[in-house]
Amino acid sequence: MDPMKNAEIPLDHRLATPADIPALASLMNAAIGELQKPFLTEEQIASSRTIMGLDSRLIDDGTYFVVEQNGELAGCGGWSRRATLYGSDDSPGRDAALLDPANDAARVRAMYTHPGFTRRGVGRLILELCEAAARSEGFRRVEVMATMSGEPLYRACGYRPIEDVSDASGGAPVPLLRMAKAL
Ligand SMILES: CC(C)(COP(=O)(O)OP(=O)(O)OC[C@H]1O[C@@H](n2cnc3c(N)ncnc32)[C@H](O)[C@@H]1OP(=O)(O)O)[C@@H](O)C(=O)NCCC(=O)NCCS
């Protein structure tokens, strides 16, 4: 892959479908394992797998985006009008209750960029798509439970910290940061 050439190729986006699930799972596996290395220990990365990964509810809801460059899967991420703030299909404590756009913050969910496509604006593009979609449904605020790897992206896109969190449901405590932005 030629990075200079790829930098000039536009990023395409579309909604994810169930047929994307195997490729999305493999991309997430790579992003979780590689891109958290500067921020977490190996034990914390292993533990984070309990609270990260694919939430197929987002695909069913039509709120999960895929970004491709030249036909290659570059990243994915989405938003939700449901209460669950973070986690995968297998994570504990899920809550599918619908949020109230007038009073609740929409959720940004499950953002992952393939390690071969980082720092090309994939994450930023997905956040813009999520915020526009949430705004169009009447939400005025958006929240995310940021990983340490995700925090720089969210800060760069205007999200501000609300609460430090530690999640030890997978073993080693994983530091997280709840963040929010006005839409
Ligand atoms: C978080 C993640 C999705 C960011 O993806 P990305 O496509 O590389 O992000 P972008 O290229 O859109 O970055 C936009 C801006 O965010 C900031 N940023 C993103 N990643 C950064 C990093 N590792 N270090 C410092 N700043 C970073 C920069 O300001 C960047 O702009 P710049 O490249 O012009 O300096 C990716 O690192 C990832 O998949 N991490 C592992 C999974 C994860 O933890 N996801 C978050 C769940 S909450």
The ligand as a MOL file (V3000), in Angstrom:
LIG
                    3D

  0  0  0     0  0            999 V3000
M  V30 BEGIN CTAB
M  V30 COUNTS 48 50 0 0 0
M  V30 BEGIN ATOM
M  V30 1 C -9.7660 5.9870 17.8210 0
M  V30 2 C -9.6070 5.6470 16.3500 0
M  V30 3 C -10.9480 5.1670 15.7880 0
M  V30 4 C -9.1260 6.9250 15.6070 0
M  V30 5 O -9.1850 6.6880 14.2390 0
M  V30 6 P -8.4810 7.5340 13.0600 0
M  V30 7 O -9.2540 7.2070 11.8230 0
M  V30 8 O -7.0210 7.2540 13.0280 0
M  V30 9 O -8.7140 9.0630 13.4660 0
M  V30 10 P -8.6250 10.3510 12.4980 0
M  V30 11 O -7.6170 10.1110 11.4100 0
M  V30 12 O -9.9890 10.7360 12.0520 0
M  V30 13 O -8.0620 11.4490 13.5240 0
M  V30 14 C -8.6050 12.7650 13.5810 0
M  V30 15 C -7.8050 13.5590 14.5990 0
M  V30 16 O -7.9180 12.9350 15.9040 0
M  V30 17 C -6.6540 13.0390 16.6020 0
M  V30 18 N -6.0680 11.7020 16.7590 0
M  V30 19 C -6.5690 10.5230 16.2860 0
M  V30 20 N -5.7840 9.4900 16.6730 0
M  V30 21 C -4.7990 10.0100 17.4080 0
M  V30 22 C -3.6680 9.4450 18.1000 0
M  V30 23 N -3.4340 8.1160 18.1080 0
M  V30 24 N -2.8430 10.2740 18.7760 0
M  V30 25 C -3.0490 11.6060 18.7880 0
M  V30 26 N -4.1070 12.2110 18.1410 0
M  V30 27 C -4.9530 11.4160 17.4850 0
M  V30 28 C -5.7780 13.9110 15.7250 0
M  V30 29 O -6.0190 15.2730 16.0810 0
M  V30 30 C -6.3090 13.6040 14.3420 0
M  V30 31 O -6.0550 14.6270 13.4030 0
M  V30 32 P -4.6100 14.6390 12.6290 0
M  V30 33 O -4.3400 13.2470 12.1360 0
M  V30 34 O -4.8450 15.6200 11.4980 0
M  V30 35 O -3.6080 15.0990 13.6510 0
M  V30 36 C -8.5460 4.5190 16.1620 0
M  V30 37 O -7.3400 4.9270 16.7550 0
M  V30 38 C -8.9310 3.1690 16.7340 0
M  V30 39 O -9.5720 2.3640 16.0610 0
M  V30 40 N -8.4990 2.8550 18.0020 0
M  V30 41 C -8.7330 1.5300 18.6060 0
M  V30 42 C -10.1960 1.2850 18.8990 0
M  V30 43 C -10.7370 2.3060 19.8740 0
M  V30 44 O -10.2310 2.4800 20.9710 0
M  V30 45 N -11.8120 2.9820 19.4450 0
M  V30 46 C -12.4510 4.0280 20.2210 0
M  V30 47 C -13.5590 3.4540 20.9930 0
M  V30 48 S -14.2960 4.7030 22.0630 0
M  V30 END ATOM
M  V30 BEGIN BOND
M  V30 1 1 1 2
M  V30 2 1 2 3
M  V30 3 1 2 4
M  V30 4 1 2 36
M  V30 5 1 4 5
M  V30 6 1 5 6
M  V30 7 2 6 7
M  V30 8 1 6 8
M  V30 9 1 6 9
M  V30 10 1 9 10
M  V30 11 2 10 11
M  V30 12 1 10 12
M  V30 13 1 10 13
M  V30 14 1 13 14
M  V30 15 1 14 15
M  V30 16 1 15 16
M  V30 17 1 15 30
M  V30 18 1 16 17
M  V30 19 1 17 18
M  V30 20 1 17 28
M  V30 21 1 18 19
M  V30 22 1 18 27
M  V30 23 2 19 20
M  V30 24 1 20 21
M  V30 25 1 21 22
M  V30 26 2 21 27
M  V30 27 1 22 23
M  V30 28 2 22 24
M  V30 29 1 24 25
M  V30 30 2 25 26
M  V30 31 1 26 27
M  V30 32 1 28 29
M  V30 33 1 28 30
M  V30 34 1 30 31
M  V30 35 1 31 32
M  V30 36 2 32 33
M  V30 37 1 32 34
M  V30 38 1 32 35
M  V30 39 1 36 37
M  V30 40 1 36 38
M  V30 41 2 38 39
M  V30 42 1 38 40
M  V30 43 1 40 41
M  V30 44 1 41 42
M  V30 45 1 42 43
M  V30 46 2 43 44
M  V30 47 1 43 45
M  V30 48 1 45 46
M  V30 49 1 46 47
M  V30 50 1 47 48
M  V30 END BOND
M  V30 END CTAB
M  END
